Amino acid sequence: MKKISTIIILSFLSMGAWAQNFPVANYGFRLGLTATPTIGWIKPEQGKTDGVGLGFSYGLIGDFNFAPNYSFATALTITSINGKSTEANVTPYHSGPVPIAYDLKYKMQYIDLPLTIKLKTVKDEGRRWYGQFGLSNSFNISAKQDAKNGNSVVADNLKITDYTKFYRAGLIIGGGGEFDISGNASILAGLTYNNGFTNITSDKSRDVRSHYLALNFGVFF
């Protein structure tokens, strides 16, 4: 938790320094709340994806508007990324020289600090469209797994924090719309694809990536 606290503090200090270097006051800063279902899947380099897993993301969202139609968009969310795979010789279940395949269900939870650029259209009748691109920075706070070997249950909700990486990076691309509802308040709806490009396991003999689609919903105030 000390690592997470340090990273969060440094991130907000960096955003504060960034805001001082750009005339954001001329265009405004917007803060809001988000609640977003996710559809995740696991892609092992050696093995196969074996189904999706539903998750959820919730927390704060913020837009630093540095030009009329451009924003630096970030957030502070708790995000679940779940998925299923089939992999061989998986730590900590496997021992011995004979290869064994395991059906796995990953249940991962992260604190997420995305850093993205949002490109917006001109507002028309209280609505505008946007595209978004950037990097997600995710810090593991919970990692659990179910495992089966055929019909035999090997693990049920086993904590696997020691076998997974603390940091996960992903490429974000998405789009959607913002719609005014009352005064300064507006709602956001969109779709985001998060492509993980770092190994989520600490096992050097395996390379496993996680990806997800997010159905974005939020309210700006």
C-alpha positions in Angstrom: 0.0 0.0 0.0 3.0 2.4 0.6 4.0 1.9 -3.1 0.4 2.7 -4.2 0.2 5.8 -2.0 3.5 7.1 -3.3 2.5 6.5 -7.0 -0.9 8.3 -6.5 0.7 11.3 -4.8 3.4 11.6 -7.5 0.8 11.3 -10.2 -1.3 14.1 -8.8 1.8 16.3 -8.3 2.7 15.7 -11.9 -0.8 16.6 -13.0 -0.6 19.8 -10.9 2.7 20.7 -12.5 1.3 20.0 -16.0 -1.7 22.2 -15.3 0.6 25.1 -14.3 2.4 24.9 -17.7 -0.8 25.1 -19.7 -3.6 27.8 -19.5 -6.2 25.3 -18.3 -8.0 28.0 -16.4 -9.1 29.5 -19.7 -11.0 26.4 -20.6 -11.8 24.7 -17.3 -11.3 21.6 -15.3 -14.1 19.0 -15.0 -14.5 16.4 -12.4 -16.9 13.5 -12.3 -17.9 10.0 -11.3 -17.8 6.8 -13.4 -19.3 3.4 -13.0 -18.3 1.1 -15.9 -18.9 -2.6 -16.6 -15.9 -4.4 -18.2 -15.6 -7.5 -20.4 -12.2 -9.0 -19.9 -10.2 -11.9 -21.4 -6.8 -13.5 -20.8 -4.3 -14.2 -23.7 -1.4 -16.5 -22.8 1.5 -16.8 -25.2 1.6 -20.5 -24.6 -2.0 -21.7 -24.2 -5.4 -20.4 -25.2 -8.1 -17.9 -24.3 -11.0 -19.9 -22.8 -13.7 -17.4 -22.3 -14.4 -13.8 -21.1 -15.1 -12.6 -17.6 -17.3 -9.7 -16.4 -15.8 -7.1 -14.2 -16.5 -3.5 -13.0 -14.7 -0.2 -12.7 -15.7 2.8 -10.6 -14.2 6.0 -9.3 -13.3 9.6 -10.2 -12.7 11.0 -13.7 -11.3 14.3 -14.7 -10.7 16.4 -17.8 -8.0 19.1 -18.0 -9.1 21.2 -21.0 -6.0 22.8 -22.5 -7.8 24.0 -25.7 -11.4 24.3 -26.8 -11.6 20.8 -28.3 -8.7 19.0 -26.6 -8.4 17.6 -23.1 -5.9 15.7 -21.0 -8.2 13.1 -19.5 -7.3 11.0 -16.4 -9.1 9.1 -13.7 -8.6 7.3 -10.3 -10.6 4.0 -10.4 -10.8 0.6 -8.9 -10.9 -1.8 -11.9 -11.6 -5.5 -12.1 -10.1 -7.5 -15.1 -11.3 -11.1 -15.2 -11.0 -13.8 -17.8 -10.4 -17.5 -18.5 -7.6 -19.4 -20.1 -6.1 -22.9 -20.5 -2.3 -23.0 -19.7 0.2 -25.7 -19.0 2.6 -26.1 -16.1 1.2 -23.3 -14.1 2.8 -22.1 -10.8 1.9 -22.9 -8.0 -0.1 -25.9 -9.0 2.3 -27.9 -11.2 5.3 -30.0 -10.1 7.2 -32.8 -11.8 8.4 -33.3 -15.4 5.1 -34.3 -17.0 3.2 -31.4 -18.7 -0.2 -30.7 -17.3 -2.9 -28.4 -18.6 -5.0 -26.3 -16.3 -8.3 -24.4 -16.8 -7.8 -21.1 -15.1 -10.0 -18.2 -14.1 -8.2 -15.0 -13.3 -9.8 -12.5 -10.9 -7.7 -9.4 -10.9 -8.3 -6.0 -9.3 -6.3 -2.8 -9.8 -6.0 0.8 -8.9 -6.0 2.5 -12.3 -4.5 5.9 -13.3 -4.9 6.3 -17.0 -3.2 9.1 -18.9 -5.0 10.0 -22.1 -5.7 12.7 -24.7 -9.3 13.3 -25.6 -10.2 15.0 -28.9 -13.7 16.5 -29.0 -16.0 17.9 -31.6 -17.6 21.3 -31.3 -20.7 21.2 -29.0 -23.9 21.1 -30.9 -27.3 21.3 -29.2 -25.8 20.2 -25.9 -23.9 17.2 -27.2 -20.4 16.5 -28.5 -18.5 13.5 -29.6 -15.0 12.5 -28.6 -12.1 10.1 -29.4 -9.6 9.1 -26.7 -6.1 7.6 -26.9 -3.4 7.0 -24.2 -1.9 4.7 -21.6 -3.4 3.0 -18.6 -1.3 2.5 -15.5 -2.7 -0.2 -13.2 -1.4 -1.3 -9.8 -2.5 -4.6 -8.5 -4.4 -4.7 -5.2 -6.0 -8.1 -5.4 -5.3 -11.3 -7.4 -7.2 -14.5 -7.1 -7.6 -17.6 -9.2 -9.7 -20.7 -9.8 -8.0 -23.7 -11.3 -9.1 -27.1 -12.6 -7.3 -30.1 -14.1 -10.1 -31.8 -16.1 -13.0 -32.2 -13.6 -10.7 -31.9 -10.6 -10.7 -28.6 -8.7 -7.1 -27.7 -8.0 -7.8 -24.2 -6.5 -10.9 -22.2 -5.5 -10.4 -18.4 -5.1 -6.8 -18.9 -4.3 -4.8 -15.7 -3.6 -2.0 -15.5 -6.2 -0.5 -12.1 -5.5 3.0 -13.6 -5.1 2.7 -15.0 -8.6 1.5 -11.9 -10.4 3.1 -8.5 -11.3 2.3 -5.4 -9.3 2.2 -3.1 -12.4 0.2 -3.6 -15.6 0.4 -1.2 -18.6 -2.2 -1.0 -21.4 -3.0 0.9 -24.5 -6.3 2.8 -24.4 -8.4 3.6 -27.5 -12.0 4.6 -27.4 -14.7 7.1 -28.1 -18.2 8.2 -27.2 -20.3 11.2 -26.5 -21.0 13.8 -23.8 -24.6 15.1 -23.3 -25.6 18.2 -21.3 -28.4 17.6 -18.8 -28.5 20.6 -16.4 -26.3 23.6 -15.9 -22.7 22.4 -15.9 -23.6 18.8 -15.5 -23.3 16.3 -18.4 -23.4 12.6 -18.8 -20.8 10.5 -20.7 -21.3 7.3 -22.6 -18.8 5.5 -24.7 -16.7 2.4 -25.4 -13.0 1.8 -24.6 -10.6 -1.0 -25.6 -7.7 -1.6 -23.2 -4.9 -3.6 -24.7 -2.6 -4.9 -22.0 1.0 -5.2 -23.2 2.8 -6.3 -20.0 3.0 -9.8 -18.5 0.6 -10.0 -15.6 2.4 -13.1 -14.1 5.8 -13.1 -12.3 6.6 -16.6 -13.7 9.5 -16.0 -16.2 8.6 -19.1 -18.2 5.1 -17.8 -19.0 3.8 -14.6 -20.7 0.2 -13.8 -20.1 -1.6 -10.6 -21.1 -5.0 -9.3 -20.0 -7.3 -7.1 -22.2 -10.8 -5.7 -21.7 -13.6 -3.7 -23.2 -15.2 -1.1 -21.0 -18.8 0.3 -21.5 -18.1 3.8 -20.2 -20.7 5.6 -18.2 -20.1 8.8 -16.1 -21.4 12.1 -14.9 -19.4 15.4 -15.0 -20.3 18.1 -12.6 
